[in-house]
Amino acid sequence: TDGLREDPVLAAGSRSLADLAGVEWVLTEFRSGEPVPADARVTLRFDDRRISGKSACNRYFAEVKTGEMPGDLSVGEIAGTRMACPEEIMSVENRYLHALRNTTRHGFLSGTLALTGQHNATLQTMRFSPQPPQE
């Protein structure tokens, strides 16, 4: 039917890191309109002042710090396992870890977690959807 439809409102905001804890966040977009390949699962968990997750192939962790302004976020040195995976998965992993290391802000956009940082001299916002705990 060719009628009027209502688009969702793009609600934005920020929360503290404590508000993000206890949820597994799954990367859905490297930037608007660029989804993560379906065969590359990238996850993120917040726990106090640490983050951890799966970076497509390997497990990773790092310390995080908030800044003076609401939404400011910096990621410390990232450490992780060193398994080898197919080249296309490793490419997703390398891109994600680079973008994560360069993150400067966190917030929410339409119910998704948004991490923003510099990538090749332009701002890039990665978007994550919350996932129910896996058993």
DACORWO-V620798 format. One record per residue. SS is DSSP state (alpha for helix, beta for strand, coil for the rest). PSI is psi as a letter, one per 40 degrees, with the letter a starting at -180 (none if undefined). D_LAST is the distance of its C-alpha to the last C-alpha in whole Angstrom. Layout:
BEGIN
ss:SS psi:PSI d_last:D_LAST
ss:SS psi:PSI d_last:D_LAST
END
This chain:
BEGIN
ss:coil psi:h d_last:42
ss:coil psi:g d_last:43
ss:coil psi:a d_last:43
ss:coil psi:i d_last:42
ss:coil psi:i d_last:38
ss:coil psi:h d_last:37
ss:coil psi:i d_last:35
ss:coil psi:i d_last:32
ss:coil psi:h d_last:33
ss:coil psi:g d_last:32
ss:coil psi:h d_last:31
ss:beta psi:i d_last:31
ss:beta psi:a d_last:30
ss:coil psi:i d_last:29
ss:coil psi:i d_last:27
ss:coil psi:i d_last:26
ss:alpha psi:d d_last:24
ss:alpha psi:d d_last:23
ss:alpha psi:d d_last:22
ss:alpha psi:e d_last:20
ss:coil psi:i d_last:17
ss:coil psi:e d_last:14
ss:coil psi:h d_last:13
ss:beta psi:h d_last:12
ss:beta psi:h d_last:15
ss:beta psi:h d_last:16
ss:beta psi:h d_last:19
ss:beta psi:d d_last:21
ss:beta psi:h d_last:25
ss:beta psi:d d_last:27
ss:beta psi:i d_last:30
ss:coil psi:h d_last:31
ss:coil psi:e d_last:31
ss:beta psi:g d_last:29
ss:beta psi:i d_last:26
ss:coil psi:h d_last:24
ss:coil psi:i d_last:24
ss:coil psi:d d_last:21
ss:coil psi:e d_last:20
ss:coil psi:g d_last:20
ss:coil psi:h d_last:17
ss:beta psi:h d_last:17
ss:beta psi:i d_last:15
ss:beta psi:h d_last:17
ss:beta psi:h d_last:16
ss:beta psi:h d_last:18
ss:beta psi:g d_last:19
ss:coil psi:b d_last:22
ss:coil psi:f d_last:24
ss:beta psi:i d_last:22
ss:beta psi:i d_last:20
ss:beta psi:i d_last:18
ss:beta psi:a d_last:16
ss:beta psi:h d_last:16
ss:beta psi:f d_last:20
ss:coil psi:d d_last:19
ss:coil psi:d d_last:20
ss:coil psi:i d_last:20
ss:beta psi:i d_last:18
ss:beta psi:i d_last:20
ss:beta psi:i d_last:21
ss:beta psi:i d_last:24
ss:beta psi:i d_last:26
ss:beta psi:i d_last:27
ss:beta psi:i d_last:30
ss:beta psi:i d_last:31
ss:coil psi:a d_last:34
ss:coil psi:d d_last:37
ss:coil psi:i d_last:36
ss:coil psi:h d_last:33
ss:coil psi:e d_last:31
ss:beta psi:h d_last:32
ss:beta psi:h d_last:30
ss:beta psi:i d_last:31
ss:beta psi:h d_last:28
ss:coil psi:a d_last:29
ss:coil psi:h d_last:29
ss:coil psi:h d_last:26
ss:beta psi:i d_last:25
ss:beta psi:a d_last:23
ss:coil psi:i d_last:22
ss:coil psi:f d_last:25
ss:coil psi:i d_last:24
ss:coil psi:i d_last:26
ss:coil psi:i d_last:25
ss:coil psi:i d_last:27
ss:alpha psi:d d_last:29
ss:alpha psi:d d_last:28
ss:alpha psi:d d_last:24
ss:alpha psi:d d_last:26
ss:alpha psi:d d_last:28
ss:alpha psi:d d_last:26
ss:alpha psi:d d_last:24
ss:alpha psi:d d_last:28
ss:alpha psi:d d_last:28
ss:alpha psi:d d_last:25
ss:alpha psi:d d_last:26
ss:alpha psi:d d_last:30
ss:alpha psi:d d_last:29
ss:alpha psi:d d_last:26
ss:alpha psi:d d_last:29
ss:coil psi:e d_last:32
ss:beta psi:h d_last:30
ss:beta psi:e d_last:32
ss:beta psi:i d_last:31
ss:beta psi:i d_last:28
ss:beta psi:a d_last:28
ss:beta psi:i d_last:26
ss:beta psi:h d_last:28
ss:coil psi:f d_last:27
ss:coil psi:e d_last:23
ss:beta psi:i d_last:22
ss:beta psi:h d_last:23
ss:beta psi:h d_last:26
ss:beta psi:h d_last:27
ss:beta psi:i d_last:30
ss:beta psi:i d_last:32
ss:beta psi:h d_last:35
ss:beta psi:h d_last:35
ss:coil psi:f d_last:38
ss:coil psi:e d_last:40
ss:beta psi:i d_last:39
ss:beta psi:h d_last:36
ss:beta psi:h d_last:32
ss:beta psi:h d_last:30
ss:beta psi:i d_last:26
ss:beta psi:h d_last:24
ss:beta psi:i d_last:20
ss:beta psi:i d_last:18
ss:beta psi:i d_last:15
ss:beta psi:i d_last:12
ss:coil psi:i d_last:9
ss:coil psi:h d_last:7
ss:coil psi:i d_last:4
ss:coil psi:none d_last:0
END
